[in-house]
Amino acid sequence: SDLFRVVKELRKYKQFKLALEVYEWMNNRIERFELSSSDMAIQLDLTSRVCGVSSAEDYFVRIPDATKDYRIYGALLSAYVGSKERDKAESLMDQLRKKGYAKQALPFNRMMKLYMELNEYDKIDQLISEMKQKNVLLDVYSYNICLSAHEYKGSAEGMEHVLEQMKLDLTIDPEWMKF
């Protein structure tokens, strides 16, 4: 529908309140608009940005369990990370693991971002180890966060080790490493 494109444009220009209003308008017309789990994840993100994490949690609870997928859990995780709610983020990350939704780098990257903001650099190393142990591919952002953590720890040796790992990782574009 054209309204979904409108929401995308509004989000692009950081018009979160207007985008949320469009979703709320569509929610009041469920006979005309069927929201996908992706749409619900977007609405959860918008709710968090406009109304706060507590309202996002309320919205999350109202979503039927059968509809909640990795995108919806990921949106709530982003809300917790954005508000630096470590305990809630860690608890939700455990749920992601149990549900099998922690098989890609994105939730790990979100948690690493949180730990960077909280200056808990050792937890980043733990997440990187977990990713490797569970065969979760690191992406450029994973490596970048890890590099930054070693930089803040003052570990040139750690940074060199991460750069060497990046060179060996065939999924990372070598052009990215020319800086």
C-alpha positions as CSV (number, residue, x, y, z in Angstrom):
1,S,0.0,0.0,0.0
2,D,1.0,3.6,-0.5
3,L,0.8,4.2,3.2
4,F,3.7,1.9,3.9
5,R,5.8,3.9,1.5
6,V,4.7,7.1,3.2
7,V,5.8,5.6,6.6
8,K,9.1,4.6,5.1
9,E,9.7,8.2,3.8
10,L,8.6,9.7,7.2
11,R,11.1,7.5,9.0
12,K,13.8,8.4,6.5
13,Y,13.3,12.0,7.4
14,K,13.0,11.2,11.2
15,Q,9.3,12.2,11.3
16,F,8.7,9.4,13.8
17,K,5.6,10.9,15.4
18,L,3.8,11.3,12.0
19,A,4.9,7.8,11.0
20,L,3.5,6.3,14.2
21,E,0.2,8.2,13.6
22,V,-0.1,6.6,10.2
23,Y,0.3,3.2,11.8
24,E,-2.2,4.0,14.5
25,W,-4.7,5.1,11.8
26,M,-4.1,1.8,9.9
27,N,-4.6,-0.1,13.2
28,N,-8.0,1.4,13.5
29,R,-8.9,0.0,10.1
30,I,-7.9,-3.6,10.5
31,E,-10.5,-4.6,7.9
32,R,-8.5,-2.7,5.3
33,F,-4.9,-3.1,6.5
34,E,-3.3,-6.3,7.6
35,L,0.0,-5.5,9.4
36,S,2.9,-8.0,8.9
37,S,5.3,-8.8,11.7
38,S,7.8,-6.5,10.0
39,D,5.2,-3.7,10.2
40,M,4.7,-4.5,13.9
41,A,8.4,-4.3,14.5
42,I,8.5,-0.9,12.8
43,Q,5.5,0.3,14.9
44,L,7.3,-1.0,18.1
45,D,10.4,1.0,17.1
46,L,8.3,4.1,16.4
47,T,6.4,3.7,19.7
48,S,9.7,3.5,21.6
49,R,11.1,6.6,19.9
50,V,7.9,8.7,20.3
51,C,6.4,7.4,23.5
52,G,9.3,5.7,25.3
53,V,10.3,2.2,26.2
54,S,7.5,1.5,28.6
55,S,4.9,2.2,25.8
56,A,6.9,-0.1,23.5
57,E,6.8,-2.8,26.1
58,D,3.0,-2.4,26.4
59,Y,2.7,-2.7,22.6
60,F,5.0,-5.8,22.6
61,V,2.8,-7.5,25.2
62,R,-0.3,-6.9,23.1
63,I,1.2,-8.6,20.0
64,P,0.1,-12.3,19.9
65,D,3.0,-14.7,20.7
66,A,2.4,-16.6,17.4
67,T,3.1,-13.3,15.5
68,K,6.3,-12.3,17.4
69,D,9.3,-13.1,15.4
70,Y,13.0,-12.1,15.3
71,R,12.1,-8.7,13.9
72,I,9.7,-7.8,16.7
73,Y,12.1,-9.1,19.4
74,G,14.9,-7.2,17.7
75,A,12.9,-4.0,17.7
76,L,12.4,-4.3,21.5
77,L,16.1,-5.1,22.0
78,S,16.9,-1.9,20.1
79,A,14.6,0.0,22.3
80,Y,16.3,-1.4,25.4
81,V,19.8,-0.7,24.0
82,G,18.7,2.9,23.0
83,S,17.7,3.6,26.6
84,K,20.7,1.7,28.0
85,E,18.5,-0.7,30.0
86,R,21.2,-3.4,30.3
87,D,19.2,-5.9,32.5
88,K,16.2,-5.9,30.2
89,A,18.4,-6.1,27.1
90,E,20.3,-9.1,28.5
91,S,17.1,-10.8,29.6
92,L,15.6,-10.3,26.1
93,M,18.9,-11.5,24.5
94,D,18.5,-14.7,26.5
95,Q,15.0,-15.1,25.1
96,L,16.3,-14.5,21.6
97,R,18.9,-17.3,22.1
98,K,16.2,-19.7,23.5
99,K,13.9,-19.0,20.6
100,G,16.7,-19.5,18.0
101,Y,16.6,-15.9,16.9
102,A,20.3,-15.2,17.7
103,K,21.7,-16.8,14.6
104,Q,22.7,-13.5,12.9
105,A,25.1,-10.7,13.9
106,L,22.4,-8.0,14.4
107,P,21.2,-8.9,17.9
108,F,24.9,-9.4,19.0
109,N,25.9,-6.1,17.5
110,R,23.1,-4.4,19.4
111,M,24.3,-5.9,22.6
112,M,27.9,-4.9,21.8
113,K,26.8,-1.4,21.1
114,L,25.1,-1.3,24.6
115,Y,28.3,-2.6,26.2
116,M,30.4,0.0,24.4
117,E,28.1,2.7,25.7
118,L,28.4,1.3,29.2
119,N,32.2,0.9,29.0
120,E,31.9,-2.9,29.5
121,Y,34.4,-3.9,26.9
122,D,35.1,-7.4,28.3
123,K,31.4,-8.3,27.6
124,I,32.1,-7.5,23.9
125,D,34.8,-10.1,23.8
126,Q,32.5,-12.6,25.4
127,L,29.8,-11.9,22.7
128,I,32.4,-12.3,19.9
129,S,33.5,-15.6,21.4
130,E,29.9,-16.8,21.6
131,M,29.3,-15.8,18.0
132,K,32.3,-17.7,16.9
133,Q,31.4,-20.7,19.0
134,K,27.8,-20.7,17.5
135,N,29.0,-20.1,14.0
136,V,27.3,-16.7,13.8
137,L,29.1,-14.8,11.1
138,L,30.6,-11.5,12.2
139,D,29.8,-8.6,9.9
140,V,31.7,-5.3,9.3
141,Y,29.8,-3.7,12.3
142,S,30.8,-6.6,14.6
143,Y,34.4,-6.1,13.7
144,N,34.2,-2.3,13.9
145,I,32.7,-2.5,17.4
146,C,35.4,-5.0,18.5
147,L,38.1,-2.7,17.1
148,S,36.6,0.3,19.0
149,A,36.5,-1.7,22.2
150,H,40.2,-2.6,21.9
151,E,41.0,1.0,21.1
152,Y,39.2,2.2,24.2
153,K,41.0,-0.5,26.3
154,G,44.2,0.8,24.9
155,S,45.1,-2.5,23.3
156,A,47.0,-2.1,20.1
157,E,47.7,-5.8,20.1
158,G,43.9,-6.5,20.3
159,M,43.3,-4.2,17.4
160,E,45.9,-5.9,15.3
161,H,44.4,-9.3,16.1
162,V,41.0,-8.1,15.0
163,L,42.4,-6.7,11.8
164,E,44.1,-10.0,11.1
165,Q,40.8,-11.8,11.6
166,M,39.1,-9.4,9.2
167,K,41.7,-10.1,6.6
168,L,41.0,-13.9,6.9
169,D,37.2,-13.5,6.9
170,L,36.1,-14.0,3.3
171,T,32.7,-12.5,4.0
172,I,34.3,-9.1,4.7
173,D,34.9,-6.9,1.6
174,P,38.6,-6.2,1.5
175,E,37.9,-2.7,0.1
176,W,36.4,-1.8,3.5
177,M,39.7,-2.3,5.2
178,K,41.6,0.3,3.1
179,F,41.6,3.2,5.5
